[in-house]
Amino acid sequence: MTWAEYFRSNNVQIAETGALNAAGADWRALRAAVETGYLVRARRGHYALPDTDMHILEAVRLGGRLACVSAVANAGIFVLDSAFAHIHLDPTASRLRAPHDRFQQLTSQNRDGVELHWGQLLDPRGGTEFRIGLADALVQGFRCQESSFAIASLENALHQKLLAAHAVAQVFAALPAEFQRLRPLIDSRSESGQESVLRLVFLGAGFHVEIQVEIGGVGRVDMIVEGRIVVEADSRQFHEGWEAQARDRTRDCDLAMLGYLSLRVLYRDIIHNPERVIAAVIGLLAATSRYRTFIL
């Protein structure tokens, strides 16, 4: 059995020395694997494959586990930005190592953007050997980013059925009073994080929004704003290539024949320029009052 086969068959990202010894690897084999590049020694007694995600290695090297947005992203759930690792440490943790060098003690100069979390967890034993539990990570996410992005992460976890519906109460029970106003906004029907953010942009602007609406002859649309504008949150994954574009244009034509206006918005505008999206909706709403009606 190769090292890669061992990690895959045991479904682990990090293997401790004891488990590897039990599988038949002695200290000589482990040292040789590290020297030849087949294994990485992330921390004393902790080994990983060389292609292991860098944030996972940083967490183990520090002596903690992925937390907050890093844990959420690792679970395959929408987050806005996971460029820097968020790592949870036990409150009694000591002799911490630098995230990129296990031989250096951690200082403010060699943290390399890593964000540390020390608080008590709802479920200290939840998660995996390298990642805290999802409910705990989502709680931390509300404290570390704008509320719309934290809501989008929570909704995406619910939509993918990676978080049980009853866990929402658990998440909000762990948050301070100022976050409780956000709970009524949670809606797991949005099919992507950017759809969640877009819905919240419109609600924040005072628009009436219906999501995941089924329209006869057209199919399901992401959302309808003010009862007349169909808004779709487009992404490259599902709208690239001529066939996809032709399908989108046919759909827009079908909507127009039913009296709807269509607006397709890009991820970059939803996330980084929501004012542009709001202005576009306002312009379309204003235009409807100036249309001349022709009866054929």
C-alpha positions as CSV (number, residue, x, y, z in Angstrom):
1,M,0.0,0.0,0.0
2,T,1.3,3.4,-0.9
3,W,1.2,6.4,1.4
4,A,-1.5,8.0,-0.8
5,E,-3.6,4.8,-0.6
6,Y,-3.3,4.7,3.1
7,F,-4.6,8.3,3.5
8,R,-7.4,7.6,1.0
9,S,-8.5,4.3,2.4
10,N,-8.6,5.7,6.0
11,N,-10.3,9.0,4.8
12,V,-7.8,11.2,6.6
13,Q,-5.9,14.3,5.7
14,I,-3.6,14.2,8.8
15,A,-2.2,10.9,10.2
16,E,-0.6,10.7,13.6
17,T,2.5,8.6,14.2
18,G,0.6,6.0,16.3
19,A,-1.8,5.2,13.5
20,L,1.0,5.0,11.0
21,N,3.0,2.7,13.3
22,A,-0.1,0.5,13.7
23,A,-0.3,0.2,9.9
24,G,3.3,-1.1,9.8
25,A,5.4,2.1,9.3
26,D,8.3,2.5,11.7
27,W,10.3,5.6,12.4
28,R,12.8,4.8,9.6
29,A,10.0,4.5,7.0
30,L,8.5,7.8,8.1
31,R,11.8,9.6,8.1
32,A,12.5,8.3,4.6
33,A,9.1,9.3,3.3
34,V,9.6,12.8,4.5
35,E,13.1,13.0,3.1
36,T,12.0,11.8,-0.3
37,G,8.9,14.0,-0.4
38,Y,6.2,11.4,-0.1
39,L,5.1,12.8,3.2
40,V,5.1,16.2,4.9
41,R,5.8,16.4,8.7
42,A,3.3,19.1,9.6
43,R,4.1,18.9,13.3
44,R,5.7,16.5,15.6
45,G,3.8,13.3,15.3
46,H,1.5,14.5,12.5
47,Y,2.0,13.7,8.8
48,A,0.3,14.6,5.6
49,L,0.6,14.1,1.9
50,P,2.6,16.8,0.0
51,D,-0.5,18.0,-1.9
52,T,-2.5,18.7,1.3
53,D,-4.2,22.1,1.3
54,M,-1.9,24.7,2.7
55,H,-4.4,26.0,5.2
56,I,-4.8,22.5,6.7
57,L,-1.0,22.3,7.1
58,E,-0.9,25.8,8.7
59,A,-3.6,24.8,11.2
60,V,-1.8,21.5,12.2
61,R,1.6,23.2,12.3
62,L,0.2,25.8,14.7
63,G,-1.3,23.1,16.9
64,G,-5.0,23.9,16.1
65,R,-7.7,23.3,13.5
66,L,-9.3,25.2,10.7
67,A,-11.9,27.6,12.0
68,C,-14.4,30.3,10.9
69,V,-14.4,31.0,7.1
70,S,-11.5,28.6,6.5
71,A,-13.5,25.7,8.0
72,V,-16.6,26.7,6.1
73,A,-14.8,26.9,2.8
74,N,-13.1,23.6,3.4
75,A,-16.5,22.0,3.9
76,G,-17.4,23.2,0.4
77,I,-19.7,26.0,1.5
78,F,-19.8,29.6,0.1
79,V,-17.5,32.2,1.7
80,L,-16.5,35.5,0.4
81,D,-12.8,35.3,1.1
82,S,-10.7,32.4,2.4
83,A,-7.3,33.7,1.3
84,F,-5.9,33.7,4.9
85,A,-6.3,30.8,7.3
86,H,-8.5,31.1,10.4
87,I,-7.3,28.7,13.0
88,H,-8.9,27.7,16.3
89,L,-6.7,26.9,19.3
90,D,-7.5,25.4,22.6
91,P,-7.5,28.1,25.3
92,T,-4.6,26.2,27.1
93,A,-2.5,25.9,23.9
94,S,1.1,26.9,24.3
95,R,4.5,26.8,22.4
96,L,2.8,27.6,19.2
97,R,4.7,27.3,15.9
98,A,4.8,29.6,12.9
99,P,2.2,28.6,10.2
100,H,4.9,28.0,7.5
101,D,7.8,26.7,9.7
102,R,7.4,24.2,12.4
103,F,10.8,25.0,13.8
104,Q,9.9,28.7,14.6
105,Q,7.9,29.7,17.5
106,L,4.9,31.8,16.6
107,T,5.3,35.6,16.8
108,S,3.3,38.6,15.6
109,Q,5.9,38.9,12.8
110,N,5.6,35.4,11.3
111,R,1.8,34.9,11.5
112,D,1.6,35.6,7.7
113,G,-2.0,36.8,7.9
114,V,-3.3,33.9,10.0
115,E,-6.3,34.8,12.2
116,L,-6.4,33.0,15.6
117,H,-9.6,32.0,17.4
118,W,-9.4,31.1,21.1
119,G,-13.0,31.0,22.3
120,Q,-15.0,28.0,23.7
121,L,-16.7,25.8,21.1
122,L,-20.3,24.6,21.1
123,D,-19.0,21.1,20.3
124,P,-15.3,20.8,21.1
125,R,-15.2,17.2,19.7
126,G,-17.1,18.1,16.5
127,G,-15.5,18.4,13.1
128,T,-12.5,16.4,12.0
129,E,-8.8,16.1,12.9
130,F,-8.0,19.3,11.1
131,R,-11.4,21.3,11.1
132,I,-13.8,22.4,13.9
133,G,-17.5,21.6,13.6
134,L,-19.6,23.4,11.1
135,A,-21.9,25.1,13.5
136,D,-19.0,26.5,15.5
137,A,-17.3,27.7,12.3
138,L,-20.6,29.5,11.2
139,V,-20.8,31.2,14.6
140,Q,-17.3,32.5,14.2
141,G,-18.1,33.6,10.7
142,F,-20.8,36.0,11.9
143,R,-18.2,37.7,14.0
144,C,-15.5,37.9,11.3
145,Q,-17.3,39.3,8.2
146,E,-20.2,41.3,7.0
147,S,-23.6,39.9,8.0
148,S,-24.8,39.4,4.5
149,F,-21.8,37.1,3.7
150,A,-22.3,35.2,7.0
151,I,-26.0,34.7,6.2
152,A,-25.0,33.5,2.7
153,S,-22.7,30.9,4.2
154,L,-25.3,29.7,6.7
155,E,-28.0,29.4,3.9
156,N,-25.6,27.6,1.6
157,A,-24.9,25.1,4.4
158,L,-28.6,24.5,4.8
159,H,-29.3,24.3,1.1
160,Q,-26.6,21.6,0.7
161,K,-28.0,19.8,3.7
162,L,-24.6,20.0,5.4
163,L,-26.3,21.7,8.4
164,A,-29.6,20.5,9.9
165,A,-32.4,23.0,10.1
166,H,-32.5,22.8,13.9
167,A,-28.9,23.8,14.1
168,V,-29.8,27.4,13.1
169,A,-31.2,28.0,16.6
170,Q,-28.0,26.6,18.1
171,V,-25.9,29.0,16.0
172,F,-27.9,32.1,17.0
173,A,-28.1,31.1,20.6
174,A,-24.3,31.3,20.6
175,L,-24.3,34.9,19.1
176,P,-24.7,38.2,21.0
177,A,-28.0,40.0,21.1
178,E,-27.1,42.4,18.2
179,F,-27.1,39.4,15.8
180,Q,-30.6,38.2,16.6
181,R,-32.2,40.6,14.2
182,L,-30.6,38.6,11.4
183,R,-32.3,35.3,12.2
184,P,-35.6,36.0,10.4
185,L,-33.6,36.7,7.2
186,I,-32.4,33.1,6.9
187,D,-33.9,31.3,3.9
188,S,-32.4,28.0,2.6
189,R,-34.0,28.1,-0.8
190,S,-31.3,30.2,-2.4
191,E,-29.2,27.8,-4.5
192,S,-25.9,29.6,-4.2
193,G,-24.1,32.0,-1.9
194,Q,-24.2,34.8,-4.5
195,E,-28.0,34.4,-4.8
196,S,-28.3,34.8,-1.0
197,V,-26.2,38.0,-1.1
198,L,-28.2,39.4,-4.0
199,R,-31.5,38.8,-2.2
200,L,-30.2,40.6,0.9
201,V,-29.0,43.5,-1.3
202,F,-32.5,43.9,-2.6
203,L,-34.2,43.6,0.8
204,G,-31.8,46.1,2.2
205,A,-32.8,48.5,-0.6
206,G,-36.5,48.1,0.4
207,F,-37.6,46.0,-2.6
208,H,-40.1,43.2,-2.5
209,V,-38.4,40.0,-3.5
210,E,-39.7,36.5,-4.3
211,I,-37.1,33.7,-4.7
212,Q,-37.0,30.5,-6.7
213,V,-40.2,31.2,-8.5
214,E,-41.7,28.8,-11.0
215,I,-43.0,30.5,-14.1
216,G,-45.2,28.5,-16.5
217,G,-43.5,28.0,-19.9
218,V,-40.1,29.3,-18.6
219,G,-39.2,27.3,-15.5
220,R,-37.8,28.4,-12.2
221,V,-36.1,31.8,-11.9
222,D,-33.7,32.9,-9.2
223,M,-35.9,35.8,-8.0
224,I,-38.6,38.3,-9.0
225,V,-38.2,41.9,-7.8
226,E,-41.3,44.0,-7.3
227,G,-43.4,41.5,-9.2
228,R,-42.1,42.3,-12.6
229,I,-38.3,42.1,-12.9
230,V,-36.7,38.6,-13.1
231,V,-33.2,38.8,-11.8
232,E,-30.7,35.9,-12.4
233,A,-27.4,35.7,-10.6
234,D,-25.2,34.5,-13.4
235,S,-21.9,32.6,-13.0
236,R,-19.3,31.4,-15.5
237,Q,-19.9,27.8,-14.5
238,F,-23.4,27.6,-16.0
239,H,-23.5,30.4,-18.5
240,E,-20.3,30.0,-20.5
241,G,-20.3,29.1,-24.2
242,W,-22.7,29.8,-27.1
243,E,-25.2,27.1,-26.2
244,A,-25.6,28.5,-22.7
245,Q,-25.9,32.0,-24.0
246,A,-28.5,30.9,-26.6
247,R,-30.5,29.2,-23.8
248,D,-30.4,32.3,-21.7
249,R,-31.5,34.6,-24.5
250,T,-34.4,32.2,-25.4
251,R,-35.4,32.3,-21.8
252,D,-35.3,36.1,-21.7
253,C,-37.5,36.2,-24.8
254,D,-40.0,33.9,-23.2
255,L,-40.1,36.0,-20.1
256,A,-40.6,39.2,-22.2
257,M,-43.6,37.6,-23.9
258,L,-45.1,37.0,-20.5
259,G,-44.6,40.7,-19.5
260,Y,-41.5,40.3,-17.4
261,L,-38.2,42.3,-17.6
262,S,-35.0,40.4,-17.3
263,L,-31.8,41.4,-15.5
264,R,-28.7,39.2,-15.4
265,V,-26.1,40.3,-12.9
266,L,-22.5,39.2,-12.5
267,Y,-20.8,37.9,-9.3
268,R,-18.4,40.8,-9.3
269,D,-21.3,43.4,-9.2
270,I,-23.2,41.5,-6.6
271,I,-20.3,41.3,-4.3
272,H,-18.2,44.4,-5.0
273,N,-20.7,46.9,-6.6
274,P,-24.2,46.2,-5.3
275,E,-25.1,49.9,-5.8
276,R,-24.8,49.3,-9.5
277,V,-27.3,46.4,-9.3
278,I,-29.8,48.5,-7.3
279,A,-29.5,51.3,-9.8
280,A,-30.2,48.9,-12.7
281,V,-33.4,47.7,-11.0
282,I,-34.5,51.3,-10.2
283,G,-33.9,52.2,-13.9
284,L,-36.0,49.3,-15.1
285,L,-38.8,50.1,-12.7
286,A,-38.8,53.7,-13.9
287,A,-38.8,52.6,-17.5
288,T,-42.0,50.5,-17.1
289,S,-44.0,53.6,-16.3
290,R,-43.0,55.2,-19.6
291,Y,-43.8,52.3,-21.9
292,R,-46.5,52.7,-24.5
293,T,-48.8,49.8,-24.8
294,F,-49.6,48.4,-28.3
295,I,-52.6,46.1,-28.9
296,L,-52.2,44.1,-32.0
